[in-house]
Amino acid sequence: MTKQKQLYEGKAKKVYQTEDPELLIVSYKDDATAFNGLKKGSIAGKGVINNQMSNLLMQMLEKNGIPTHFVEELSERETLVKRVSIVPLEVIVRNISAGSFAKRYGVEEGIVFAAPTIEFSYKNDELGDPLINSYHAIALRLASPEEIETIKKYSFGINELLKAFWKECGVTLVDFKLEFGRLSSGSIVLADEISPDTCRLWDSETGEKLDKDRFRRDLGGVEDAYQEIMRRLREHIK
């Protein structure tokens, strides 16, 4: 499969056409952004780690009944994926208070929830990706009621699978962001990525942050954290 015309370039990835209209190539970059693009930088090797981690975790999820866009890893930075039409919702699943949740509701970080929470934000840079509920999403025709239910079911299922996996790695899954897409058949699949860019991952013993918060909050050791989380993943992935 060969790269053809570039279709899209986002904050972290480029997407290319292939000779098959139903397949695309995603190329991961080292660029890093935070706060809706207000903070910009670069994390050496991030593209390689995010690509390979996403692919390994998506294959694990597929084995456990979660459909994804993953087809084949082509190189350390490039992956062949099924073409999808992205549902313009960011889905955030939270197990522990942190980040914008803690700030929004005036609570400290680290409160373990009795049950995981889910929230949606409208994928729209101009509006700052505002929080919306499922009724708003349906009213705006971003997704149908059936699609919303499917997305919720998959998201909570992914949470249970990832939580258990990361626990084996000595890592606590605090929260994470997912994106879903529609195949040409209309069925919903997990798309985008699962990486330290999109997940909050804390060392279970020390609480050390092993994710993009090190970049967001100028904590230093960003590259080391990404490499450490990848090392643990490789040790435990089946």
C-alpha positions as a Markdown table, in Angstrom:
| # | Residue | x | y | z |
|---|---|---|---|---|
| 1 | Met | 0.0 | 0.0 | 0.0 |
| 2 | Thr | 1.5 | 3.4 | -1.0 |
| 3 | Lys | 1.0 | 6.9 | 0.2 |
| 4 | Gln | -0.7 | 9.2 | -2.2 |
| 5 | Lys | -2.3 | 12.6 | -1.8 |
| 6 | Gln | -2.2 | 14.1 | 1.7 |
| 7 | Leu | -5.8 | 14.5 | 2.9 |
| 8 | Tyr | -5.3 | 16.1 | 6.3 |
| 9 | Glu | -2.7 | 17.4 | 8.7 |
| 10 | Gly | -3.7 | 17.8 | 12.4 |
| 11 | Lys | -1.8 | 18.6 | 15.5 |
| 12 | Ala | -0.3 | 15.2 | 15.9 |
| 13 | Lys | -0.9 | 13.3 | 12.6 |
| 14 | Lys | -1.0 | 13.4 | 8.8 |
| 15 | Val | -3.4 | 11.3 | 6.8 |
| 16 | Tyr | -2.9 | 10.1 | 3.2 |
| 17 | Gln | -4.9 | 8.5 | 0.5 |
| 18 | Thr | -3.9 | 5.1 | -0.8 |
| 19 | Glu | -4.8 | 3.2 | -4.0 |
| 20 | Asp | -7.7 | 1.7 | -2.1 |
| 21 | Pro | -10.5 | 4.3 | -1.4 |
| 22 | Glu | -11.5 | 2.4 | 1.8 |
| 23 | Leu | -7.9 | 2.5 | 3.3 |
| 24 | Leu | -5.8 | 5.4 | 4.5 |
| 25 | Ile | -2.3 | 5.8 | 5.9 |
| 26 | Val | -1.8 | 7.7 | 9.2 |
| 27 | Ser | 1.6 | 9.2 | 9.9 |
| 28 | Tyr | 2.4 | 10.2 | 13.5 |
| 29 | Lys | 4.4 | 13.4 | 14.2 |
| 30 | Asp | 6.5 | 14.5 | 17.2 |
| 31 | Asp | 4.7 | 17.8 | 17.4 |
| 32 | Ala | 3.0 | 18.4 | 20.8 |
| 33 | Thr | 0.2 | 20.9 | 21.6 |
| 34 | Ala | -1.9 | 21.7 | 24.6 |
| 35 | Phe | -4.7 | 24.0 | 25.7 |
| 36 | Asn | -6.4 | 23.9 | 22.2 |
| 37 | Gly | -3.1 | 24.6 | 20.4 |
| 38 | Leu | -2.1 | 27.6 | 22.6 |
| 39 | Lys | 1.0 | 25.7 | 23.8 |
| 40 | Lys | 3.2 | 24.2 | 21.2 |
| 41 | Gly | 6.4 | 22.1 | 21.3 |
| 42 | Ser | 7.9 | 18.8 | 20.3 |
| 43 | Ile | 8.5 | 15.6 | 22.1 |
| 44 | Ala | 11.3 | 13.5 | 20.6 |
| 45 | Gly | 10.2 | 10.1 | 19.5 |
| 46 | Lys | 6.5 | 10.7 | 20.5 |
| 47 | Gly | 5.2 | 9.8 | 17.0 |
| 48 | Val | 6.8 | 6.4 | 17.1 |
| 49 | Ile | 5.6 | 5.6 | 20.6 |
| 50 | Asn | 2.0 | 6.9 | 20.0 |
| 51 | Asn | 1.8 | 4.9 | 16.7 |
| 52 | Gln | 3.1 | 1.7 | 18.1 |
| 53 | Met | 1.2 | 1.9 | 21.4 |
| 54 | Ser | -2.1 | 2.7 | 19.6 |
| 55 | Asn | -1.6 | -0.3 | 17.3 |
| 56 | Leu | -0.8 | -2.7 | 20.1 |
| 57 | Leu | -3.7 | -1.6 | 22.3 |
| 58 | Met | -6.2 | -1.5 | 19.4 |
| 59 | Gln | -5.2 | -5.1 | 18.5 |
| 60 | Met | -5.8 | -6.1 | 22.1 |
| 61 | Leu | -9.2 | -4.4 | 22.1 |
| 62 | Glu | -10.2 | -6.1 | 18.8 |
| 63 | Lys | -9.4 | -9.5 | 20.4 |
| 64 | Asn | -11.9 | -8.5 | 23.1 |
| 65 | Gly | -14.7 | -7.5 | 20.9 |
| 66 | Ile | -14.2 | -3.8 | 20.3 |
| 67 | Pro | -14.1 | -3.0 | 16.5 |
| 68 | Thr | -11.4 | -0.5 | 15.5 |
| 69 | His | -10.0 | 1.2 | 12.4 |
| 70 | Phe | -6.6 | -0.6 | 12.7 |
| 71 | Val | -5.5 | -2.7 | 9.7 |
| 72 | Glu | -1.7 | -3.0 | 9.7 |
| 73 | Glu | 1.4 | -1.2 | 11.1 |
| 74 | Leu | 3.5 | -0.2 | 8.1 |
| 75 | Ser | 6.5 | 1.4 | 9.8 |
| 76 | Glu | 7.4 | 2.8 | 13.2 |
| 77 | Arg | 5.5 | 6.0 | 12.4 |
| 78 | Glu | 2.9 | 4.9 | 9.8 |
| 79 | Thr | -0.2 | 2.7 | 10.0 |
| 80 | Leu | -2.8 | 1.5 | 7.5 |
| 81 | Val | -6.3 | 2.2 | 8.8 |
| 82 | Lys | -9.9 | 1.8 | 7.5 |
| 83 | Arg | -11.3 | 5.0 | 6.1 |
| 84 | Val | -14.0 | 6.4 | 8.5 |
| 85 | Ser | -16.1 | 9.4 | 8.8 |
| 86 | Ile | -15.2 | 10.8 | 12.2 |
| 87 | Val | -18.2 | 11.3 | 14.6 |
| 88 | Pro | -17.5 | 14.9 | 15.8 |
| 89 | Leu | -17.5 | 14.0 | 19.5 |
| 90 | Glu | -14.6 | 13.6 | 21.8 |
| 91 | Val | -15.5 | 11.0 | 24.4 |
| 92 | Ile | -13.8 | 11.3 | 27.8 |
| 93 | Val | -14.0 | 8.5 | 30.3 |
| 94 | Arg | -12.8 | 9.3 | 33.8 |
| 95 | Asn | -12.0 | 7.0 | 36.7 |
| 96 | Ile | -10.3 | 9.5 | 39.0 |
| 97 | Ser | -10.6 | 13.3 | 39.3 |
| 98 | Ala | -7.9 | 15.2 | 37.4 |
| 99 | Gly | -7.3 | 17.9 | 34.8 |
| 100 | Ser | -10.2 | 19.9 | 33.6 |
| 101 | Phe | -12.7 | 17.9 | 35.7 |
| 102 | Ala | -10.9 | 18.8 | 39.0 |
| 103 | Lys | -10.7 | 22.5 | 37.8 |
| 104 | Arg | -14.2 | 22.7 | 36.6 |
| 105 | Tyr | -15.8 | 21.4 | 39.7 |
| 106 | Gly | -13.3 | 22.7 | 42.3 |
| 107 | Val | -12.2 | 19.4 | 43.6 |
| 108 | Glu | -8.7 | 18.1 | 44.2 |
| 109 | Glu | -7.0 | 15.6 | 41.8 |
| 110 | Gly | -6.9 | 12.0 | 42.8 |
| 111 | Ile | -10.5 | 11.3 | 44.0 |
| 112 | Val | -11.4 | 7.8 | 42.9 |
| 113 | Phe | -14.9 | 7.7 | 41.6 |
| 114 | Ala | -17.4 | 5.1 | 42.7 |
| 115 | Ala | -18.1 | 4.4 | 39.0 |
| 116 | Pro | -16.5 | 5.7 | 35.9 |
| 117 | Thr | -17.9 | 8.9 | 34.3 |
| 118 | Ile | -18.3 | 9.7 | 30.7 |
| 119 | Glu | -18.6 | 13.1 | 29.0 |
| 120 | Phe | -18.8 | 14.4 | 25.4 |
| 121 | Ser | -17.2 | 17.4 | 23.9 |
| 122 | Tyr | -18.1 | 18.8 | 20.5 |
| 123 | Lys | -15.1 | 18.5 | 18.2 |
| 124 | Asn | -14.9 | 22.1 | 17.0 |
| 125 | Asp | -11.7 | 24.1 | 17.4 |
| 126 | Glu | -13.4 | 27.5 | 16.7 |
| 127 | Leu | -15.8 | 26.9 | 19.7 |
| 128 | Gly | -13.0 | 25.4 | 21.9 |
| 129 | Asp | -14.5 | 21.9 | 21.9 |
| 130 | Pro | -17.3 | 22.7 | 24.3 |
| 131 | Leu | -18.8 | 20.1 | 26.6 |
| 132 | Ile | -22.2 | 18.8 | 25.4 |
| 133 | Asn | -24.6 | 16.1 | 26.5 |
| 134 | Ser | -26.1 | 13.3 | 24.4 |
| 135 | Tyr | -29.3 | 15.3 | 23.8 |
| 136 | His | -27.3 | 18.2 | 22.4 |
| 137 | Ala | -25.4 | 15.7 | 20.2 |
| 138 | Ile | -28.6 | 14.3 | 18.8 |
| 139 | Ala | -30.2 | 17.8 | 18.3 |
| 140 | Leu | -27.1 | 18.9 | 16.4 |
| 141 | Arg | -27.2 | 15.7 | 14.3 |
| 142 | Leu | -23.7 | 14.7 | 15.3 |
| 143 | Ala | -24.8 | 11.2 | 16.0 |
| 144 | Ser | -28.1 | 9.2 | 16.2 |
| 145 | Pro | -29.5 | 7.9 | 19.6 |
| 146 | Glu | -28.4 | 4.4 | 18.6 |
| 147 | Glu | -24.9 | 5.6 | 17.8 |
| 148 | Ile | -24.6 | 7.4 | 21.1 |
| 149 | Glu | -25.6 | 4.2 | 22.9 |
| 150 | Thr | -23.1 | 2.2 | 20.9 |
| 151 | Ile | -20.3 | 4.7 | 21.6 |
| 152 | Lys | -21.1 | 4.6 | 25.4 |
| 153 | Lys | -21.2 | 0.8 | 25.5 |
| 154 | Tyr | -17.8 | 0.6 | 23.6 |
| 155 | Ser | -16.3 | 3.4 | 25.8 |
| 156 | Phe | -17.1 | 1.7 | 29.1 |
| 157 | Gly | -16.0 | -1.6 | 27.7 |
| 158 | Ile | -12.7 | -0.1 | 26.6 |
| 159 | Asn | -12.2 | 1.4 | 30.0 |
| 160 | Glu | -12.6 | -1.9 | 31.8 |
| 161 | Leu | -10.1 | -3.6 | 29.4 |
| 162 | Leu | -7.5 | -0.8 | 29.5 |
| 163 | Lys | -7.9 | -0.4 | 33.3 |
| 164 | Ala | -7.1 | -4.1 | 33.8 |
| 165 | Phe | -4.2 | -4.0 | 31.3 |
| 166 | Trp | -2.5 | -1.0 | 32.8 |
| 167 | Lys | -2.9 | -2.3 | 36.3 |
| 168 | Glu | -0.8 | -5.3 | 35.3 |
| 169 | Cys | 1.8 | -2.7 | 34.2 |
| 170 | Gly | 1.8 | -1.0 | 37.5 |
| 171 | Val | -0.1 | 2.0 | 36.0 |
| 172 | Thr | -3.3 | 3.6 | 37.1 |
| 173 | Leu | -5.6 | 4.7 | 34.2 |
| 174 | Val | -7.0 | 8.0 | 35.4 |
| 175 | Asp | -8.9 | 9.1 | 32.4 |
| 176 | Phe | -8.7 | 9.1 | 28.6 |
| 177 | Lys | -10.2 | 10.5 | 25.4 |
| 178 | Leu | -11.6 | 8.4 | 22.5 |
| 179 | Glu | -12.8 | 9.2 | 19.1 |
| 180 | Phe | -15.1 | 7.0 | 17.0 |
| 181 | Gly | -15.8 | 6.9 | 13.2 |
| 182 | Arg | -18.4 | 5.4 | 10.8 |
| 183 | Leu | -17.2 | 2.9 | 8.2 |
| 184 | Ser | -18.8 | 3.2 | 4.7 |
| 185 | Ser | -21.3 | 0.5 | 6.0 |
| 186 | Gly | -22.4 | 2.9 | 8.7 |
| 187 | Ser | -21.1 | 0.8 | 11.6 |
| 188 | Ile | -19.2 | 2.5 | 14.5 |
| 189 | Val | -15.6 | 1.7 | 15.2 |
| 190 | Leu | -12.9 | 3.1 | 17.5 |
| 191 | Ala | -10.6 | 5.5 | 15.6 |
| 192 | Asp | -7.8 | 8.0 | 16.3 |
| 193 | Glu | -5.3 | 6.8 | 18.9 |
| 194 | Ile | -4.7 | 5.5 | 22.4 |
| 195 | Ser | -1.5 | 7.0 | 23.7 |
| 196 | Pro | 0.1 | 9.1 | 26.5 |
| 197 | Asp | -1.2 | 12.0 | 24.5 |
| 198 | Thr | -4.8 | 10.9 | 25.0 |
| 199 | Cys | -4.6 | 9.1 | 28.4 |
| 200 | Arg | -3.7 | 10.1 | 31.9 |
| 201 | Leu | -1.4 | 7.4 | 33.2 |
| 202 | Trp | 0.0 | 7.5 | 36.8 |
| 203 | Asp | 2.5 | 5.1 | 38.3 |
| 204 | Ser | 0.5 | 3.0 | 40.7 |
| 205 | Glu | 3.1 | 3.2 | 43.5 |
| 206 | Thr | 4.4 | 6.7 | 43.3 |
| 207 | Gly | 1.6 | 8.6 | 41.5 |
| 208 | Glu | 4.2 | 9.9 | 39.0 |
| 209 | Lys | 2.6 | 11.2 | 35.8 |
| 210 | Leu | 3.7 | 9.2 | 32.7 |
| 211 | Asp | 1.7 | 11.1 | 30.1 |
| 212 | Lys | 1.3 | 14.4 | 28.3 |
| 213 | Asp | 0.6 | 16.3 | 31.6 |
| 214 | Arg | 4.4 | 16.4 | 31.9 |
| 215 | Phe | 4.4 | 18.6 | 28.8 |
| 216 | Arg | 1.2 | 20.6 | 29.7 |
| 217 | Arg | 2.5 | 21.4 | 33.2 |
| 218 | Asp | 6.2 | 21.9 | 32.4 |
| 219 | Leu | 7.1 | 19.0 | 34.7 |
| 220 | Gly | 10.1 | 18.0 | 32.6 |
| 221 | Gly | 11.1 | 14.4 | 31.8 |
| 222 | Val | 8.5 | 14.2 | 29.1 |
| 223 | Glu | 10.5 | 11.9 | 26.7 |
| 224 | Asp | 11.5 | 9.6 | 29.6 |
| 225 | Ala | 7.9 | 9.3 | 30.7 |
| 226 | Tyr | 6.7 | 8.3 | 27.2 |
| 227 | Gln | 9.5 | 5.8 | 26.9 |
| 228 | Glu | 8.8 | 4.3 | 30.3 |
| 229 | Ile | 5.1 | 3.8 | 29.6 |
| 230 | Met | 6.0 | 2.1 | 26.3 |
| 231 | Arg | 8.6 | -0.1 | 28.0 |
| 232 | Arg | 5.9 | -1.3 | 30.5 |
| 233 | Leu | 3.4 | -1.9 | 27.7 |
| 234 | Arg | 5.8 | -4.0 | 25.7 |
| 235 | Glu | 6.6 | -6.1 | 28.8 |
| 236 | His | 2.9 | -7.0 | 29.4 |
| 237 | Ile | 1.2 | -7.0 | 26.0 |
| 238 | Lys | 0.1 | -10.5 | 24.9 |
